[in-house]
Amino acid sequence: MADETIAILGGTGDLGTGLAIRWSKAGYKIVIGSRTLTKAQAAVADLEKISPTTPAAAMENADAAAEGDIVVLTVPAEHQISTLETVKSGLLGKILIDVTVPLVPPKVGTVQLPPEGSAGKRAQDFLGDDVQVVTAFQNVAAHLLKEDVTIECDVLVAGNKRSARDKVIQLAQQAGMTGWHAGPIENSAAAEALTSVLIQINRRHDIAHSGLQIVGQSEH
């Protein structure tokens, strides 16, 4: 594990920054990717201010994808495919963790899934079977990842290969969360849609970060 590199594309926001901090503490090498090297370097500088003990390399997205053993996509939905176009060759044979939620402003509290059925399915269709797309972390409050707190939100992990889902469940655990097998990539639609539902719950019930927990697990 300590020799594995995680490349976070679009790692300039709260989600990418928080995952970088948590996975770095677990022993992974971190690469932050952005559309330009300047933006990636700025993101790494910001990361160092927040977490001085989180070393990270800065690269353009294409170089970051090639460098990573595992690649994470944390860009807004409107940039999902355009970003994947620039990194496709660097993803061959790898796991891509896609955190994309297809929110459509201004009605982000309304479920609006894309024609493909889900953003995860859209990514898998675009990349083909040589890339193992796994979706996760869509329902986690991004700002909490940057804080030293217990996150009370479980992670639904969808993807077509059990082994790839196993790896992402392990990564969720190493980031302080519980991951659950949620089935094939088509089932990513449930987690993506749930984000809009959680936004509504936060608004209507004055909750800062509602989340999902799976109950019923045997004690034995």
VENBEL-V350242 format. One record per pair of residues at least 4 apart in sequence whose ideal C-beta (glycine too) atoms are under 8 Angstrom apart, sorted by the first residue. I is the first residue (numbers start at 0). J is the second residue. D is the distance in Angstrom with one decimal. If there is no record, write none. Layout:
<<I | J | D> <I | J | D>>
This chain:
<<0 | 25 | 7.4> <0 | 26 | 5.6> <0 | 27 | 6.8> <1 | 26 | 4.4> <1 | 27 | 7.5> <2 | 28 | 7.8> <3 | 27 | 5.6> <3 | 28 | 7.0> <3 | 68 | 4.6> <3 | 69 | 6.7> <4 | 27 | 6.9> <4 | 28 | 4.3> <4 | 29 | 7.5> <4 | 30 | 6.0> <4 | 66 | 6.0> <4 | 67 | 5.2> <4 | 68 | 5.1> <4 | 69 | 7.6> <5 | 18 | 7.9> <5 | 19 | 7.9> <5 | 22 | 5.5> <5 | 27 | 4.9> <5 | 28 | 7.2> <5 | 29 | 5.9> <5 | 30 | 7.2> <5 | 67 | 5.9> <5 | 68 | 7.2> <5 | 69 | 5.1> <5 | 70 | 7.7> <5 | 71 | 6.4> <5 | 170 | 8.0> <6 | 30 | 4.3> <6 | 32 | 5.7> <6 | 58 | 7.7> <6 | 63 | 4.2> <6 | 64 | 5.8> <6 | 66 | 5.7> <6 | 67 | 2.8> <6 | 69 | 7.4> <6 | 70 | 4.8> <6 | 71 | 7.0> <7 | 15 | 4.5> <7 | 18 | 6.3> <7 | 19 | 5.7> <7 | 29 | 6.9> <7 | 30 | 7.0> <7 | 31 | 5.7> <7 | 32 | 6.5> <7 | 63 | 7.6> <7 | 70 | 8.0> <7 | 71 | 4.7> <7 | 73 | 6.1> <8 | 32 | 4.3> <8 | 33 | 7.8> <8 | 60 | 5.0> <8 | 63 | 6.1> <8 | 64 | 6.5> <8 | 70 | 6.4> <8 | 71 | 6.7> <8 | 72 | 5.2> <8 | 73 | 6.7> <8 | 74 | 6.6> <8 | 82 | 6.1> <8 | 86 | 6.6> <9 | 15 | 5.9> <9 | 32 | 7.1> <9 | 33 | 6.8> <9 | 60 | 7.7> <9 | 72 | 6.6> <9 | 73 | 4.6> <9 | 74 | 3.6> <9 | 75 | 7.9> <9 | 78 | 7.3> <9 | 82 | 6.8> <10 | 15 | 3.3> <10 | 16 | 6.7> <10 | 18 | 7.9> <10 | 19 | 6.0> <10 | 31 | 3.9> <10 | 32 | 6.3> <10 | 33 | 7.1> <10 | 39 | 7.7> <10 | 42 | 5.8> <10 | 55 | 7.9> <10 | 71 | 7.8> <10 | 73 | 6.3> <11 | 15 | 6.4> <11 | 16 | 7.6> <11 | 31 | 7.4> <11 | 33 | 5.7> <11 | 38 | 6.3> <11 | 39 | 7.7> <11 | 41 | 7.4> <11 | 42 | 4.1> <11 | 45 | 7.7> <12 | 16 | 6.7> <12 | 73 | 6.4> <12 | 141 | 6.8> <13 | 17 | 5.9> <13 | 141 | 3.8> <13 | 142 | 5.1> <13 | 144 | 7.0> <13 | 145 | 6.2> <14 | 18 | 6.4> <14 | 73 | 4.8> <14 | 98 | 6.3> <14 | 136 | 7.1> <14 | 139 | 7.8> <14 | 141 | 4.0> <14 | 144 | 6.6> <15 | 19 | 6.2> <15 | 31 | 7.0> <15 | 42 | 7.7> <15 | 71 | 7.3> <15 | 73 | 4.2> <16 | 20 | 6.5> <16 | 42 | 7.5> <16 | 45 | 7.3> <16 | 46 | 5.6> <16 | 49 | 6.6> <16 | 144 | 7.5> <16 | 145 | 5.8> <17 | 21 | 6.4> <17 | 141 | 6.1> <17 | 142 | 7.4> <17 | 143 | 7.2> <17 | 144 | 2.3> <17 | 145 | 4.3> <18 | 22 | 5.9> <18 | 71 | 6.5> <18 | 73 | 7.4> <18 | 136 | 7.3> <18 | 144 | 6.0> <18 | 174 | 6.3> <19 | 23 | 6.0> <19 | 29 | 4.8> <19 | 31 | 6.6> <19 | 46 | 6.2> <19 | 53 | 6.1> <19 | 55 | 5.9> <20 | 24 | 6.7> <20 | 46 | 7.4> <20 | 49 | 7.2> <20 | 50 | 4.7> <20 | 53 | 5.0> <20 | 144 | 7.1> <20 | 145 | 6.2> <21 | 25 | 6.8> <21 | 144 | 6.2> <21 | 173 | 7.4> <21 | 174 | 4.0> <21 | 175 | 6.1> <22 | 27 | 4.4> <22 | 29 | 6.5> <22 | 170 | 6.9> <22 | 173 | 6.6> <22 | 174 | 6.1> <23 | 27 | 6.3> <23 | 28 | 8.0> <23 | 29 | 5.1> <23 | 50 | 7.7> <23 | 52 | 7.6> <23 | 53 | 4.4> <23 | 54 | 6.9> <23 | 55 | 7.2> <24 | 52 | 7.9> <24 | 53 | 7.7> <25 | 173 | 4.0> <25 | 174 | 7.1> <28 | 56 | 7.8> <29 | 53 | 6.9> <29 | 54 | 7.1> <29 | 55 | 4.2> <29 | 56 | 7.3> <30 | 55 | 6.6> <30 | 56 | 4.8> <30 | 57 | 7.8> <30 | 58 | 5.7> <30 | 63 | 4.7> <30 | 66 | 5.2> <30 | 67 | 5.8> <31 | 39 | 5.3> <31 | 42 | 5.0> <31 | 43 | 5.3> <31 | 46 | 6.9> <31 | 55 | 5.1> <31 | 56 | 7.2> <31 | 57 | 5.5> <31 | 58 | 7.4> <31 | 63 | 7.1> <32 | 39 | 6.0> <32 | 58 | 5.5> <32 | 59 | 6.6> <32 | 60 | 4.2> <32 | 62 | 7.3> <32 | 63 | 3.0> <32 | 64 | 6.7> <32 | 86 | 7.9> <33 | 38 | 3.9> <33 | 39 | 3.9> <33 | 42 | 6.1> <33 | 57 | 7.7> <33 | 59 | 7.0> <33 | 60 | 6.5> <34 | 38 | 6.2> <34 | 59 | 7.2> <34 | 60 | 6.3> <34 | 82 | 7.8> <35 | 39 | 7.0> <35 | 59 | 6.5> <36 | 40 | 6.1> <36 | 57 | 6.5> <36 | 58 | 6.8> <36 | 59 | 5.3> <37 | 41 | 6.4> <38 | 42 | 6.4> <39 | 43 | 6.5> <39 | 57 | 3.8> <39 | 58 | 5.8> <39 | 59 | 6.7> <39 | 63 | 7.5> <40 | 44 | 6.4> <40 | 57 | 4.4> <41 | 45 | 6.4> <42 | 46 | 6.3> <42 | 57 | 6.9> <43 | 47 | 6.5> <43 | 55 | 5.0> <43 | 56 | 7.4> <43 | 57 | 4.4> <44 | 48 | 6.9> <45 | 49 | 6.6> <46 | 50 | 6.2> <46 | 53 | 5.8> <46 | 55 | 5.7> <47 | 51 | 5.8> <47 | 53 | 7.3> <47 | 55 | 8.0> <49 | 53 | 7.8> <49 | 145 | 6.2> <50 | 145 | 7.7> <56 | 66 | 7.6> <58 | 62 | 4.0> <58 | 63 | 4.2> <58 | 66 | 6.4> <59 | 63 | 6.8> <60 | 64 | 6.2> <60 | 82 | 6.2> <60 | 85 | 5.6> <60 | 86 | 5.3> <61 | 65 | 6.6> <61 | 85 | 5.3> <61 | 86 | 5.3> <61 | 88 | 8.0> <61 | 89 | 6.1> <62 | 66 | 6.2> <62 | 89 | 7.9> <63 | 67 | 6.2> <63 | 70 | 7.6> <63 | 86 | 7.7> <63 | 89 | 8.0> <64 | 70 | 5.2> <64 | 86 | 3.7> <64 | 89 | 3.5> <64 | 90 | 5.7> <65 | 86 | 7.9> <65 | 88 | 7.7> <65 | 89 | 3.7> <66 | 89 | 8.0> <67 | 89 | 7.9> <67 | 93 | 7.2> <68 | 93 | 7.0> <69 | 93 | 6.6> <69 | 94 | 5.2> <69 | 96 | 6.8> <69 | 166 | 7.4> <69 | 170 | 7.5> <70 | 86 | 7.4> <70 | 89 | 7.5> <70 | 90 | 6.0> <70 | 93 | 5.9> <70 | 94 | 7.3> <70 | 95 | 5.1> <70 | 96 | 7.2> <71 | 95 | 7.6> <71 | 96 | 4.5> <71 | 98 | 6.8> <72 | 79 | 6.9> <72 | 82 | 6.7> <72 | 83 | 7.2> <72 | 95 | 6.2> <72 | 96 | 7.0> <72 | 97 | 4.8> <72 | 98 | 6.4> <72 | 99 | 6.4> <72 | 122 | 7.4> <73 | 98 | 5.0> <74 | 78 | 4.3> <74 | 79 | 6.1> <74 | 82 | 5.1> <74 | 99 | 7.1> <75 | 79 | 7.7> <75 | 99 | 7.9> <76 | 99 | 5.3> <76 | 100 | 6.5> <76 | 101 | 4.6> <76 | 102 | 6.4> <76 | 103 | 7.8> <76 | 113 | 8.0> <76 | 118 | 5.9> <78 | 82 | 5.2> <79 | 83 | 6.5> <79 | 97 | 7.6> <79 | 99 | 4.9> <79 | 118 | 6.1> <79 | 121 | 7.0> <79 | 122 | 6.5> <80 | 84 | 6.3> <80 | 121 | 7.0> <80 | 122 | 7.7> <80 | 125 | 5.9> <81 | 85 | 7.3> <82 | 86 | 6.6> <83 | 87 | 6.0> <83 | 90 | 7.8> <83 | 122 | 6.3> <83 | 125 | 5.8> <83 | 126 | 6.4> <86 | 90 | 6.0> <87 | 91 | 7.9> <87 | 125 | 8.0> <87 | 126 | 6.3> <87 | 130 | 7.9> <89 | 93 | 7.9> <90 | 95 | 5.5> <90 | 126 | 6.3> <90 | 130 | 4.6> <91 | 129 | 5.1> <91 | 130 | 6.5> <92 | 129 | 6.4> <92 | 130 | 7.6> <93 | 130 | 6.4> <93 | 131 | 7.1> <94 | 130 | 8.0> <94 | 131 | 4.8> <94 | 133 | 5.9> <94 | 163 | 5.0> <94 | 166 | 6.0> <94 | 167 | 7.0> <95 | 122 | 6.9> <95 | 126 | 6.9> <95 | 130 | 5.5> <95 | 131 | 6.9> <95 | 132 | 5.1> <95 | 133 | 7.1> <96 | 133 | 5.5> <96 | 134 | 7.5> <96 | 135 | 5.8> <96 | 136 | 7.5> <96 | 167 | 5.8> <96 | 170 | 7.5> <97 | 118 | 6.8> <97 | 119 | 5.5> <97 | 122 | 4.9> <97 | 132 | 5.6> <97 | 133 | 7.2> <97 | 134 | 5.1> <97 | 187 | 8.0> <98 | 134 | 7.2> <98 | 135 | 6.7> <98 | 136 | 4.8> <98 | 137 | 6.1> <99 | 118 | 4.0> <99 | 119 | 7.2> <99 | 122 | 7.0> <99 | 134 | 7.6> <99 | 137 | 7.7> <99 | 191 | 7.7> <100 | 118 | 6.8> <100 | 137 | 4.9> <100 | 191 | 5.4> <100 | 194 | 4.7> <101 | 111 | 6.4> <101 | 112 | 5.9> <101 | 113 | 5.3> <101 | 117 | 7.5> <101 | 118 | 4.7> <101 | 191 | 6.0> <102 | 107 | 4.3> <102 | 111 | 7.5> <102 | 194 | 6.9> <102 | 195 | 6.9> <103 | 107 | 7.1> <103 | 109 | 7.7> <103 | 111 | 4.4> <106 | 111 | 7.0> <107 | 195 | 6.5> <107 | 198 | 5.8> <108 | 195 | 5.4> <108 | 198 | 4.6> <108 | 199 | 4.6> <108 | 202 | 6.6> <109 | 195 | 5.9> <110 | 192 | 4.4> <110 | 195 | 4.7> <110 | 196 | 7.3> <111 | 195 | 7.6> <112 | 116 | 6.4> <112 | 117 | 5.9> <112 | 118 | 8.0> <112 | 188 | 5.7> <112 | 191 | 6.4> <112 | 192 | 6.3> <113 | 117 | 7.1> <113 | 118 | 6.3> <113 | 121 | 5.7> <115 | 120 | 4.8> <115 | 121 | 4.1> <115 | 124 | 6.0> <116 | 120 | 4.8> <116 | 121 | 7.9> <116 | 185 | 6.0> <116 | 188 | 5.5> <117 | 121 | 6.9> <117 | 134 | 7.6> <117 | 184 | 7.4> <117 | 185 | 6.9> <117 | 187 | 4.3> <117 | 188 | 3.9> <117 | 191 | 5.3> <118 | 122 | 6.5> <118 | 134 | 7.5> <118 | 187 | 7.1> <118 | 191 | 5.9> <119 | 123 | 6.4> <119 | 132 | 6.1> <119 | 134 | 3.8> <119 | 157 | 6.1> <119 | 158 | 7.8> <119 | 184 | 5.0> <119 | 187 | 3.2> <119 | 188 | 7.8> <119 | 191 | 7.1> <120 | 124 | 6.1> <120 | 184 | 5.3> <120 | 185 | 5.8> <120 | 187 | 6.4> <120 | 188 | 7.4> <121 | 125 | 6.3> <122 | 126 | 6.1> <122 | 132 | 4.9> <123 | 127 | 8.0> <123 | 130 | 7.6> <123 | 132 | 4.2> <123 | 159 | 7.0> <123 | 184 | 4.9> <126 | 130 | 4.0> <126 | 132 | 6.3> <131 | 158 | 6.3> <131 | 159 | 7.2> <131 | 160 | 5.3> <131 | 163 | 4.1> <132 | 158 | 6.2> <132 | 159 | 7.7> <132 | 184 | 6.0> <133 | 156 | 6.2> <133 | 157 | 6.9> <133 | 158 | 3.5> <133 | 163 | 5.0> <133 | 164 | 5.9> <133 | 166 | 7.8> <133 | 167 | 4.7> <133 | 184 | 7.9> <134 | 155 | 7.9> <134 | 156 | 7.3> <134 | 157 | 4.9> <134 | 158 | 6.8> <134 | 184 | 6.9> <134 | 187 | 4.0> <134 | 190 | 6.5> <134 | 191 | 7.5> <135 | 154 | 5.2> <135 | 155 | 7.0> <135 | 156 | 4.8> <135 | 157 | 7.7> <135 | 167 | 5.2> <135 | 171 | 6.4> <135 | 178 | 6.6> <135 | 190 | 7.9> <136 | 154 | 5.8> <136 | 171 | 7.5> <137 | 155 | 7.6> <137 | 187 | 8.0> <137 | 190 | 4.7> <137 | 191 | 5.6> <137 | 193 | 7.4> <137 | 194 | 5.4> <138 | 152 | 5.8> <138 | 154 | 7.5> <138 | 155 | 7.1> <138 | 190 | 6.0> <138 | 193 | 5.6> <138 | 194 | 5.8> <138 | 197 | 6.0> <138 | 210 | 6.0> <138 | 211 | 5.2> <139 | 143 | 7.0> <139 | 144 | 6.6> <139 | 150 | 6.3> <139 | 152 | 5.1> <139 | 154 | 6.8> <139 | 176 | 6.9> <139 | 210 | 7.0> <140 | 144 | 7.8> <140 | 150 | 7.7> <140 | 152 | 7.0> <140 | 207 | 7.4> <140 | 208 | 3.4> <140 | 210 | 7.0> <141 | 145 | 7.8> <142 | 146 | 7.1> <142 | 208 | 7.7> <143 | 148 | 5.9> <143 | 150 | 5.4> <143 | 208 | 6.1> <144 | 150 | 7.2> <144 | 174 | 7.4> <149 | 175 | 6.9> <150 | 175 | 5.8> <150 | 176 | 5.3> <150 | 210 | 7.6> <151 | 210 | 5.8> <151 | 212 | 6.7> <152 | 176 | 6.8> <152 | 208 | 7.5> <152 | 210 | 2.8> <152 | 211 | 5.8> <152 | 212 | 7.1> <153 | 176 | 6.7> <153 | 177 | 4.8> <153 | 178 | 7.2> <153 | 179 | 6.0> <153 | 210 | 7.4> <153 | 211 | 5.4> <153 | 212 | 5.2> <153 | 213 | 5.2> <154 | 168 | 7.7> <154 | 171 | 4.5> <154 | 176 | 5.1> <154 | 177 | 6.8> <154 | 178 | 4.3> <154 | 179 | 6.9> <155 | 178 | 7.8> <155 | 179 | 5.9> <155 | 181 | 4.1> <155 | 186 | 7.9> <155 | 189 | 6.8> <155 | 190 | 4.2> <155 | 193 | 7.9> <155 | 211 | 7.1> <156 | 164 | 5.0> <156 | 167 | 5.0> <156 | 168 | 5.4> <156 | 171 | 7.0> <156 | 178 | 4.8> <156 | 179 | 6.4> <156 | 180 | 6.1> <156 | 181 | 5.6> <157 | 164 | 7.5> <157 | 181 | 4.4> <157 | 182 | 5.9> <157 | 183 | 6.6> <157 | 184 | 5.6> <157 | 185 | 7.7> <157 | 186 | 4.6> <157 | 187 | 4.2> <157 | 189 | 7.9> <157 | 190 | 6.7> <158 | 163 | 5.0> <158 | 164 | 4.9> <158 | 167 | 7.2> <158 | 183 | 7.2> <158 | 184 | 5.6> <159 | 163 | 7.7> <159 | 183 | 5.2> <159 | 184 | 5.3> <160 | 164 | 6.9> <161 | 165 | 6.2> <161 | 180 | 7.6> <162 | 166 | 6.8> <163 | 167 | 6.7> <164 | 168 | 6.2> <164 | 180 | 5.5> <165 | 169 | 6.5> <166 | 170 | 6.5> <167 | 171 | 6.4> <167 | 178 | 6.4> <168 | 172 | 6.6> <168 | 178 | 3.6> <168 | 179 | 7.3> <168 | 180 | 7.0> <169 | 173 | 6.4> <169 | 178 | 7.8> <170 | 174 | 6.3> <170 | 178 | 7.7> <171 | 176 | 4.6> <171 | 177 | 6.8> <171 | 178 | 3.5> <172 | 176 | 6.9> <172 | 177 | 6.8> <172 | 178 | 6.5> <177 | 213 | 7.5> <179 | 213 | 5.4> <181 | 186 | 5.1> <181 | 187 | 7.6> <181 | 189 | 7.0> <181 | 190 | 6.7> <182 | 186 | 4.1> <186 | 190 | 7.8> <187 | 191 | 5.8> <188 | 192 | 5.9> <189 | 193 | 6.3> <190 | 194 | 7.4> <192 | 196 | 6.8> <193 | 197 | 6.1> <193 | 211 | 6.5> <194 | 198 | 6.5> <195 | 199 | 6.7> <196 | 200 | 6.5> <197 | 201 | 6.3> <197 | 209 | 4.9> <197 | 210 | 6.9> <197 | 211 | 7.7> <198 | 202 | 6.5> <199 | 203 | 6.0> <200 | 204 | 5.6> <200 | 206 | 6.1> <200 | 209 | 4.4> <201 | 205 | 7.9> <201 | 206 | 4.9> <201 | 207 | 6.9> <201 | 208 | 7.0> <201 | 209 | 5.4> <204 | 209 | 7.5>>
